[in-house]
């Protein structure tokens, strides 16, 4: 309380001219401080608004991209459904053996497996793993072309290594995996 009394006494002892000079200085300082605070506030608001605009633009682009991908997936799914509907009793082993017979190729071992694909509710994937030894590269290319002609089959893996030159010179050993989608058997 004594501090306030000292300030009051000091103000009362001032002459009128000095009082208005100090009052003007205090008002100028107060206006400068308020102006600085307003400048910082509006600058920060402007910066945040720019970030919001940028974020919304990025979000819109990603949404458009996702919707475009979704449309592509829907079209591909419809195409797959149409292909599978043509022949539901498709057998990958028959197609594989027919292609090998057509090109006069002998396989050394094969294994057929099926697995459930959670992302495709209506289908299972049937895979055929086969090994072919001592094949020439041109025959392998023709075999792969035969697989490409059949829209139900797709090549998943292909491993090529050089054959034993003593057995078959200029030949390769191939391990390949082809697959197809088959409709799931409906359970009642």
C-alpha positions, 0 to 999 in steps of 0.5 A: 500500500505504501508503494501506491501512496508513493506513486500517487504522491509522485504524480501529484507533485508533477507539473501539468506539462510533465504529467501529460508528457508521461501520460503520452509516453505511457499511451504510446508504449501501450499502443505499441505493445497492443499493436505488437500483440495483435500483429503476432495474433493475426500472423499466427492465425494466418499461418494456421489458416494456410496450414488448414488449407494445405491440409485440406488440399492434401486430404482432397487429393488423397480421397480422390486417389483412393476413390479412383483406386476403388473404382479400378478395383471394382472394375477388376473385380467385375472382370475377374467375376466374369472370367471365373463365371465362364468356367467355374470348374476350371482345373489348373493342372489340366491346363498346365499339363496340356501346355507342357504336352503341346510344347513337348516338355517334361516336368520333374515334380509338381505340387498343387495347393489351395489357400484362402484369401481373406481379401477376396471373400468369394475365392480361393487361390489354387497354386501349382508349383512345378519343377522342370529340369533341362529346358531350353530358354526358348521353350520356357518363353513359349511355355510362359506365353501359353500361360499368358494366353489363358486369362485364368492363369497368372505366374506368381514365381519363376526361379531359373538356374543353370542346369548341370552342363554335363547332363544337358548343355545350354539348358536351365532348371526352372521352378515356377509357380502358377495360380488361379482363382477358384470360387469357394464352395458354398457352405449351408 
